C-alpha cells in the first residue's frame, strides 16, 4: 500500500519513479498496480508524468502496459489515450510511450498567430501583453490519430509520431494527413525541466493544410517552426497546390510558404513540369454606356 518504486538507468542515475496506491505480484516479474503515477526523467532533466487507474509493470525490465485511459503531461504538451505501452529503453530511444487507441495530444502553441500578415505582425510587436497567457489559453491546438508514440531520441530531442487519420485543429488553422512527426528540441533558453520547443513538423499522405482563407494540398509537408517556413511537396502527376480566396491558385512540384508574408513561392517544378497560376476573375473595366464621338 502507498508504494514508491525507483528505477535506474545503466549508468546508475534515477530514470523513473513509480508511485501507486497498491502494488501486488502477478505472473513472473509482473506486478499489478492500482492508480499508478509514473514520473520519468530524461538525461536533459526533462520530466514526464503519466497517470492512469491501473496497469501491469515489469519493474525489473522497466516496462508497463494497460488498457485504461492514461494521461501524460510534460512542459509544452499534454497527451492521452488507451491501450498504452511504456518502455524505459527501446531501440528507438528512451521512455517510449505508445497509445494504440484514441491517441490525442495538445501543444502549447498558438497556431492562429503562426502565419500572420506583415501588418498584423508589426501591430503586435511593441509593448507587453496586458496579462500573461495561461496554459489553458495556449492549449488550443489538438492532434488526434489512431496511433500515437512519444520517445526521447537523444538528450535534447523528443519526437511524436502520429499515424492513421491524423488531424490537427487550432483556432485559425488545421492540418489533415495520414502520418505526422513532431519534434521538440531543447536549447539554452529552454526550461530545465521542459522538452524545449516544437522545431519541425512533417506530414505525409494526402496532406490538407488550411489557414483561414488559404488551403494547401500536397503529398508531403515540412514545417520549420524556428525559420517560419512551410515546404509543400507534390509529384509530377499530382503537384502541390495553394488555393487562396483572394489571390487565386498556384501549383508546382514544390511550393514554399513563409511566415508573415502573404505569398506562395513555387521553387521547383520537376522534369517537364510547369508552374501554373490561376488568378481570380478580372473585374469589369466598363466605363459606362458608349456614346457617339463628339
Secondary structure, 3 states (H helix, E strand, C coil): CCEEEEEECCCCCEEEEEEECEEEECCCCEEEEECCEEEEECCCCCEEEEECCEEEEECCCCEEEECCCEEEEECCEEEEEEEEEEEEECCCCEEEEEEEEEEEEEECCCHHHCCCCHHHHHHCCCCCCCCCCCHHHHCCEEEEECEEEEEEEECCEEEEEEEEEEEEECCCEEEEEEEEEEEEECCCCCCCCCCCEEEEEEEEEEEEEEECCEEEEEEEEEEECCCCEEEEECCCCCCEEEEECCCEEEEECEEEEECCCCCEEEEECCCCCCCEEECCCCCCCCCCCCCCCC
